[in-house]
């Protein structure tokens, strides 16, 4: 028996997934309650019908993915006050890299977006930062060796 994957989500991320799920279920209902394109009475299939089937298949696949995510979602919560000095999921971390500061928020893979400073707990940097404290230095060697000095940790989640 394989272990189910956990999807760590912020409250905002979970709401986004729930909304997409609800919207897609409504769209599927609208698509299937009307009249489906019929197959022509020839040996060729109606292109409208094929397109409809493809759309429906995509919808069903995405709905199933979202159901799996929702079933295995775990809300990211701030740790207890005495553990907020340690980097964990949901932490906003300021690190020093080559005489400049970088700020990251450690999130689950579904919400990761490095362009806006949200890095995954499974990324090389995210993974190595987890469990460390202010003052620690960590080295990431992917793709080049970079040293991060942890300067500040804060949690803005409840």
C-alpha positions as CSV (number, residue, x, y, z in Angstrom):
1,X,0.0,0.0,0.0
2,X,1.5,3.3,-1.0
3,X,1.5,6.3,1.3
4,X,-0.7,9.1,0.2
5,X,1.1,12.4,-0.7
6,X,0.3,15.3,1.6
7,X,-0.4,18.7,0.0
8,X,0.5,21.5,2.3
9,X,-1.5,24.6,1.7
10,X,-2.0,28.0,3.2
11,X,-5.6,29.0,4.0
12,X,-5.6,31.2,0.8
13,X,-4.2,28.3,-1.3
14,X,-6.8,25.9,0.1
15,X,-9.6,28.3,-0.7
16,X,-8.3,28.7,-4.3
17,X,-8.3,24.9,-4.8
18,X,-11.8,24.6,-3.3
19,X,-13.1,27.4,-5.7
20,X,-11.5,25.8,-8.8
21,X,-13.1,22.5,-7.8
22,X,-16.5,24.0,-7.3
23,X,-16.2,26.0,-10.6
24,X,-15.2,22.9,-12.6
25,X,-17.9,20.8,-11.1
26,X,-20.5,23.5,-12.1
27,X,-18.9,23.6,-15.6
28,X,-19.1,19.9,-16.0
29,X,-22.7,19.9,-14.9
30,X,-23.5,22.6,-17.5
31,X,-21.7,20.8,-20.2
32,X,-23.3,17.4,-19.6
33,X,-26.9,18.5,-18.9
34,X,-27.4,20.0,-22.3
35,X,-27.5,18.1,-25.6
36,X,-24.2,16.4,-26.4
37,X,-23.0,16.7,-30.0
38,X,-24.2,13.6,-31.9
39,X,-22.0,11.3,-34.0
40,X,-22.7,11.8,-37.7
41,X,-24.2,8.9,-39.7
42,X,-21.1,8.3,-41.6
43,X,-17.8,6.6,-40.9
44,X,-16.2,9.8,-39.7
45,X,-16.7,11.2,-36.2
46,X,-18.2,14.6,-35.8
47,X,-15.3,17.0,-34.9
48,X,-17.7,18.8,-32.4
49,X,-18.3,15.5,-30.6
50,X,-14.5,14.7,-30.4
51,X,-13.8,18.2,-29.1
52,X,-16.6,17.8,-26.5
53,X,-15.3,14.4,-25.4
54,X,-11.8,15.8,-25.1
55,X,-13.0,18.8,-23.0
56,X,-15.1,16.5,-20.8
57,X,-12.1,14.2,-20.3
58,X,-9.9,17.1,-19.3
59,X,-12.5,18.4,-16.9
60,X,-13.0,14.9,-15.3
61,X,-9.2,14.5,-14.9
62,X,-8.7,17.9,-13.3
63,X,-11.7,17.4,-11.0
64,X,-10.2,14.0,-9.9
65,X,-6.8,15.7,-9.3
66,X,-8.5,18.4,-7.2
67,X,-10.5,15.8,-5.2
68,X,-7.2,14.0,-4.5
69,X,-5.6,17.2,-3.4
70,X,-8.5,18.2,-1.1
71,X,-8.6,14.7,0.4
72,X,-4.9,14.9,1.2
73,X,-4.6,18.6,2.0
74,X,-3.0,19.8,5.2
75,X,-3.4,23.4,6.3
76,X,-0.2,25.2,7.0
77,X,-0.4,26.7,10.5
78,X,2.0,28.8,12.5
79,X,3.9,26.7,15.0
80,X,3.6,27.3,18.8
81,X,5.2,30.5,20.0
82,X,8.2,28.7,21.4
83,X,8.9,27.1,18.1
84,X,8.6,30.2,15.9
85,X,12.4,30.7,16.0
86,X,12.7,27.6,13.8
87,X,12.0,27.6,10.0
88,X,9.0,25.4,9.1
89,X,6.3,25.5,6.5
90,X,4.6,29.0,6.4
91,X,7.8,30.8,7.6
92,X,8.9,34.0,6.0
93,X,12.6,34.0,6.0
94,X,15.1,36.7,5.4
95,X,18.5,35.4,4.4
96,X,21.8,37.1,3.5
97,X,23.3,36.0,0.2
98,X,26.5,37.6,-1.2
99,X,26.1,40.9,0.7
100,X,22.4,41.3,-0.1
101,X,19.2,40.1,1.5
102,X,16.6,37.7,0.0
103,X,13.2,36.9,1.4
104,X,11.4,33.6,1.0
105,X,8.1,32.2,2.2
106,X,8.2,28.4,2.6
107,X,5.1,26.9,1.2
108,X,3.9,23.6,-0.2
109,X,4.6,22.6,-3.8
110,X,1.2,23.6,-5.1
111,X,1.7,27.3,-4.1
112,X,5.4,27.6,-4.9
113,X,6.2,30.6,-7.1
114,X,9.8,31.6,-6.9
115,X,9.2,34.8,-9.0
116,X,7.2,36.2,-6.0
117,X,9.4,34.7,-3.3
118,X,7.3,31.6,-2.5
119,X,9.5,28.5,-2.5
120,X,8.5,24.9,-2.0
121,X,9.5,22.9,1.1
122,X,10.7,20.3,-1.5
123,X,12.9,22.7,-3.4
124,X,16.7,22.6,-2.8
125,X,16.7,25.9,-0.9
126,X,13.4,25.3,0.9
127,X,14.4,21.8,2.0
128,X,17.7,22.9,3.4
129,X,16.3,25.9,5.3
130,X,13.7,23.8,7.2
131,X,14.6,23.3,10.9
132,X,17.2,26.0,11.0
133,X,17.3,29.2,13.2
134,X,18.5,32.8,12.9
135,X,22.3,32.9,12.7
136,X,22.6,29.5,11.0
137,X,24.4,29.3,7.7
138,X,23.3,26.7,5.2
139,X,24.9,25.8,1.9
140,X,22.9,24.9,-1.2
141,X,24.8,23.4,-4.1
142,X,22.1,23.4,-6.8
143,X,23.2,24.4,-9.5
144,X,26.0,26.5,-7.9
145,X,27.2,26.5,-4.3
146,X,25.4,29.3,-2.4
147,X,25.6,30.1,1.3
148,X,22.5,31.5,3.0
149,X,22.9,33.2,6.4
150,X,19.5,33.2,8.1
151,X,18.7,36.7,9.5
152,X,15.1,36.7,10.4
153,X,12.1,34.3,10.7
154,X,8.5,35.3,11.1
155,X,5.1,33.7,10.7
156,X,2.1,35.7,9.4
157,X,-0.3,32.8,9.5
158,X,-2.7,31.9,12.3
